[in-house]
Amino acid sequence: MKGKGKTLKSAIASLMLSMILSCGVCRAEGKPVVMEANTGETDISIYVKNAGSSLSDITVQIGASQSSQVTCRTIEDSEFETLILIDNSLSIPQNTRGRIFDFLQKFIDGKAGNEKIAIGVFSREITYLTDYTGNRQELTDAAASITYQNQETYITDMLYELYSREYSANPKDVYRRIIIIADGIDNESLGYTTDELNQLIRENPYPIYTIGCNTGKNNDELERFFALARLSSAGYFLLDSEEAVSAIADELGGDRQIVKIAAVPPEDMMDGSTRSVKINFQEQSVSVEMKMPQQVKQEETTEVFESTEPETVEEASAVETTVEETQDDSQRISAVKFIMCVVVFWILVLIVIIAWIAVRHFRKKRQKEKRQTQTLMMQRELELREALSDGAAMQQSGHQRPIAYIVLTDVYSPDRSFRAPLNRDVVIGRNRTACQIVLDYDQSVSAQHCRIYTMGSKLMIKDLQSSNGTFMNGNRIFADTELVSGSIITLGRLTMRFELQ
């Protein structure tokens, strides 16, 4: 069932193609068609097919205004260019290759005297066999030299590159047409899509005549191929018989009657804008959107010059003076730049020197402060030791006045600070009865955790067999250890700073 459906689809496509091209030619009859439009420096040119026989009655309306300067003539009376491109891949059938040469020969023999033709073959890029020339013998030799090769053909990419590099980038005020002979457009494209090519053709309308070679199984490819001609308002043909060779050549020869209509827009419209242009014939009309020429308005000169020689001398002197002033200004600018660079350099050097001096001064100041602090601490330590010695002597003689005070401050809760006089041993723990400093807000502290006492001029600390131990500056105490002001004592989970006042 699937095979039958495919066969039916192919038969319908063949029938449609045959109906469209039953005479080998498809073209619009009688109705005017804009084939090409160009914008010059001071005028616009529109090339119209089927313009009629009377050229004197043609008028051109630009926007809401009618051009008063209109000239009309057929391109047979002026130069025009034709580019013929042949697909020389092996997909072109053997019997069609001879018809291609016959067509080229007939087309070259019947060309207009002022028509220039270029011939090329293509795969993805074009290989030109001739430049644009009117020499029939050179063109015939080029047609005879065409050989067919095993290669892929990419019309979409080839045409996009041709339009971009030669046609849109190099506009000419002549009628330019393209004739392509191929067996159709494949769906594959290496670089550009069909939509991109179609958009480029709409923006740069040049007629593309397509001549298709039927292989018996390329109906879809030919339909896409002929769509290029319809998009560019040109004709499309099927090279399927010897009779078609003459018919196609004659049809293309009819382009000689295309009319070139040149019109000068009103001055107020020469601003580079895009406007609607309507060409009126005897009974019909055709419209196209075109970009207007852009003219630069020059200010009128009202001064009257009686003698040119003195002024010429003055102008020359002024030019020389201007040149000298420009050179002087250049030298001044260079000198100013040099001076600025030197100034910036020395400012940076000065900043570096000042920063270096400031760093040295800061370091010296820190070292001096550190030495002073150490000296002060040593003096205080000495004073405390002397006080302890004196206190011990006073206690032995019966005096009970405190010689110093012990201060314990919770490192993580500074608001918890505890103070006790050092006129006897100070026991630290949770027991309120037995301890002089009570730390009962944490259960990790033992009832009697440690003891601080004096031994001669030294201050000592001793662990009282606490459950969690006593640590001084991170080290656990196992025996009587000398204690100094500023030490960190750890009792269970509490961390206390010890100070002697």
Steps between C-alpha positions, in 0.01 A plus 500: 500500500785734584665436163175572314457828688851608407441410133171694496669804654774488235242470221304801629820709526595405142152592375512840672846570359384404151194724526711795612761449229294341222644745252847503655459868601328683786460878479256782566335631185382857458528612861788742578759351733787680678810290428763717665538840670810709563569823691755733344659821625231729360231270356331162530479229232221239472514216246148389400397201288178513291496879510311527169588664172435864584778642717394863475198454728697360796494712818674448835347594835733510803307517823236766446702688236542434131849510348536760224817342361431152362684321217409158355683266266537127445812326627566401139621859460734482801754265655378206709663191661409132512670245732448134397577240770504126419484213748777274363449212742448141384134519610422679171380224259714421195226587247442838673866603479480524122184713526681732741775559245244551221316753714821688582597508132158629392489755781848631416421524127183697569636737765452873461793702372540696825443201728796368700496139617705313762496117526585297811458155651432435868484250782494713817718773350510641149781433254483766228584382149479856359473854623212717375564526126318551169744277306288213361798278418640527852160415646455202263843361592412531870172310448683223314757466781244404768569158657280319752653383828417289804408774750224629726301808398380762750298768318383674821853568625631586154226757434526656847875556454443636146239750616704609804836545327410621150143623468403671827859612567560626144182658359497617135253711305455229236254214460658189656345154478607152611425177312552176695494154339470216758301194600349668805575613856576237761380549858856489634694822546848542640465851627186699409131418528235545232334773710827697519545479122138600433532803727818609320326467159205710621735775622709493179261412214683364196323262257608135537391287205506127581536222239427159648642163387254215567654172622165326550520505883577862591157664490524639854850638436381668178204659679737662754727602211217668305388683817815716469378629163153575633649688797706722266213553246692306233410202280570130560541233235538126459773385258330170411511499118675644197199723438541649849854617410372748239196601708710588802756693296223699329327575831822629656563708188173678570668678791643741247161673506523566874464874555737702714308785664725766655344771720641788702326538840405848628778669695320473833488119459874453439561408864587128482158393627296209360190604306233341285555547125203447266549464123185577300449362147206552267259266678708338774747588774763333716653606834830436675663619825832677431769684689535861385833664405662699777630843406709720730369856495773757449474854634469764232799735460398868483842664485616645164869450420647766276856374493613146571879534493550700823249282681674189371826631645323582827342156509839337440649709780211408725552132421873530577422684823245234595753224431764678712249558781397134485864390524559741793187369675621145445839580651335674797272203560798262486696717745204522740456121485871447576492741796186333637664158476809624689285666769288184545816287524653712777168518686489119501863485622418748779192296604712183520768677714237645737332160535836334576583763766153465656532121522846524665373760746198284587720193557742693722210644698351152553836360611550791742149454645565126534826562687331754728217254570747224582697733730179613672391141550836407644480797739148404606604137545794613714276730704253217554772263607631762747143553620459127551825484698398796713153351543641170623715689753198704609288188545768343714499810721120483534378761247183393307473780238481349146821529304328442159180380342433207266263574210350224282300608189300261281654535154168426320279687750706808604216621723579203732804629693606376847736671751659369822772642735833318504567515875467121523454203269217545248294189418295501180198271443123457536483458875390831650619409850850377416588728202605866492408524126175316426435382140168324550344580160664205323479137623833408334681687781573285809391599852863590583671516165836674553695718743712814449757586768835680552836335542757763596492753215322262263133442433405134463197298378411142595230263377289354783437164330215648295286275278580685175848627585658845510677646197725805475560645154380174346718267709357279775643551849610187689719672762539841664565747215610863500225738387550840336255781433326473162494119495195310369363241746256230380274344763274234343312682224582849636785705360616777739755778465717542814618845608682614816404845627 
